[in-house]
Amino acid sequence: MKKTKVGIVGCGMISDTYFNASKKFNMIEVVACSDIIPSRSKAKEEAHGVPAMTNDELFAQKDIEIVLNLTPPQVHSKIAIDTLNAGKHAYSEKPFGVDIDDAAKVIALGKAKGLRVGCAPDTFLGGGQQTCRKMIDDGWIGKPLSGTAMVMGRGPEKWPQAPFFYRYGAGPMLDLGPYYVTALVNMLGPAKSVTAFTTKGFEERTIGDKVAEEYVAEGLKPFGKYKVDVTTHLAGVIEFVSGAVITMVASFDVYRHGHSPIEIYGTEGSLKVPDPNTFGGPVKVWRRGYADWVEAPLSHIYTDNSRSIGAADMAIALKNNRKHRVNGELANHVLEVMLSFDKSSKEGKRIELKTTCEIVNAES
């Protein structure tokens, strides 16, 4: 198969993961990179041998078919629109955006131009999540009725880039929630409604002994205080079209807990789903008659860090004229679910979702 040329826009802290992981897939090749801070893209050129250039120069490269957007969440929609207007397929790091109306414009523009739109996370294509999907499809726990999704901790409070995670566009829901909500939709289908309460445990946080360059420029010093702009504890219930009801908590206000990442409870048994921010297992199942949880062998491949598999799937889909699985409709639906937590809490009511998506195929 002729390799699909990919350009990376945004050379920040997640980009090395994509540069390295993309080398696993022989159907894509990263041929250019750019960043609004030229020193960043130049560093990636030196590290990975990929030519650095400006955004405009990258968009003008005729051989680039897919642009991988690794910019901050606040500009995901803008870069996606620039990509589509340049006649290229747009694939973004999560979340799909920070505003549901802007995200809808990306979907509409892609359809109007006949171009593909995709968005991470692609971890649900890993062996662990695909095994869980297959077990549910094959009836191992019967009909899914309920479950829990728990992503809790203190957050990256002391990281050098910590302020980023406590500003609009991040927080526990938009930063980590995409993995959990996408995994749930992959297993259970589209959601129907969200009812939630959200809060903020601390108005300020304390950074560690190192401060990223951009925050030094803002005046932040080691062990200094920075403002928390987002809700940091979100608890609610996601109702799915299938009838399943999932209790979800996403929090940066918890020191320690003992919950599994995701558990699904069905009419015939229960399923422990592995961390959806990873590609592997373990997957554990309990059925009536079992003495305890049993670890299930993984039915699918890709168990190590395979970020870029979504872009690779898009490239294969383009060649085979099929729908790509890490698609914009899925990401847009996941975004609405996540934004509905704060919306439900603020308005004090259940939020009926307006978006939907097709459930993806359970295959490698």
Secondary structure as UniProt FT lines:
FT   STRAND          4..9
FT   TURN            13..14
FT   HELIX           15..22
FT   TURN            23..24
FT   TURN            26..27
FT   STRAND          28..34
FT   HELIX           38..48
FT   STRAND          52..53
FT   HELIX           55..59
FT   TURN            62..63
FT   STRAND          64..69
FT   HELIX           73..75
FT   HELIX           76..85
FT   TURN            86..87
FT   STRAND          89..92
FT   HELIX           100..113
FT   STRAND          117..119
FT   HELIX           123..125
FT   HELIX           127..137
FT   TURN            138..141
FT   STRAND          144..152
FT   TURN            157..158
FT   TURN            160..161
FT   HELIX           162..166
FT   TURN            168..169
FT   HELIX           171..188
FT   STRAND          191..199
FT   STRAND          204..206
FT   HELIX           213..216
FT   TURN            217..219
FT   TURN            222..223
FT   STRAND          225..227
FT   STRAND          233..240
FT   TURN            241..242
FT   STRAND          245..251
FT   STRAND          262..266
FT   STRAND          269..273
FT   TURN            276..277
FT   STRAND          283..287
FT   TURN            288..289
FT   STRAND          294..296
FT   TURN            307..308
FT   HELIX           309..320
FT   HELIX           328..347
FT   STRAND          351..352
//
